[in-house]
């Protein structure tokens, strides 16, 4: 039982870290498009989540994975 609790804590901590990394990536994308109207236009031209993930990955970001 203790082992399961420790394992659950480690998974939760890993999920939290991945979640925080995703927020960091999204904040960086937000700053980028504020400063670059062309990138903002590219992003606004995306028609679905997959296109956004593909485009932002070309810019060096990874936002597609669930935390």
C-alpha positions in Angstrom: 0.0 0.0 0.0 2.8 2.5 0.9 4.5 1.6 -2.4 1.3 2.5 -4.3 1.0 5.8 -2.5 4.7 6.7 -3.3 4.2 5.7 -6.9 1.0 7.7 -7.2 2.9 10.7 -5.7 5.7 10.4 -8.2 3.2 10.2 -11.1 1.3 13.2 -9.8 4.6 15.1 -9.4 5.6 14.1 -13.0 2.2 15.2 -14.3 2.5 18.5 -12.5 5.9 19.2 -13.9 4.7 18.3 -17.4 1.7 20.6 -16.9 3.9 23.5 -15.8 6.2 22.9 -18.8 3.2 23.1 -21.1 2.1 26.4 -19.5 5.6 27.7 -20.0 5.5 26.8 -23.7 2.1 28.4 -24.2 3.3 31.6 -22.4 6.3 31.7 -24.8 4.1 31.3 -27.8 1.8 34.1 -26.5 4.8 36.4 -26.1 6.1 35.4 -29.6 2.8 36.2 -31.4 2.5 39.5 -29.5 5.8 40.6 -31.0 5.4 39.1 -34.4 2.2 39.8 -36.4 3.2 37.4 -39.1 3.4 34.5 -36.6 0.1 35.6 -35.1 -1.5 35.5 -38.6 -0.1 32.0 -39.2 -1.5 30.8 -35.9 -4.9 32.4 -36.6 -5.0 30.7 -40.0 -4.9 27.3 -38.3 -8.3 25.5 -38.5 -7.8 22.9 -35.8 -5.7 21.8 -32.8 -3.5 19.5 -35.0 -2.6 22.4 -37.2 -1.7 24.6 -34.2 0.5 21.8 -32.8 2.2 21.2 -36.1 2.9 25.0 -36.7 4.1 25.6 -33.2 6.4 22.6 -33.3 8.0 24.2 -36.4 8.7 27.2 -34.2 10.4 24.9 -31.6 7.6 24.4 -29.2 5.9 21.2 -28.0 2.3 21.7 -26.9 0.7 18.6 -28.3 1.2 16.1 -25.5 -1.1 15.9 -22.6 0.7 16.6 -19.4 
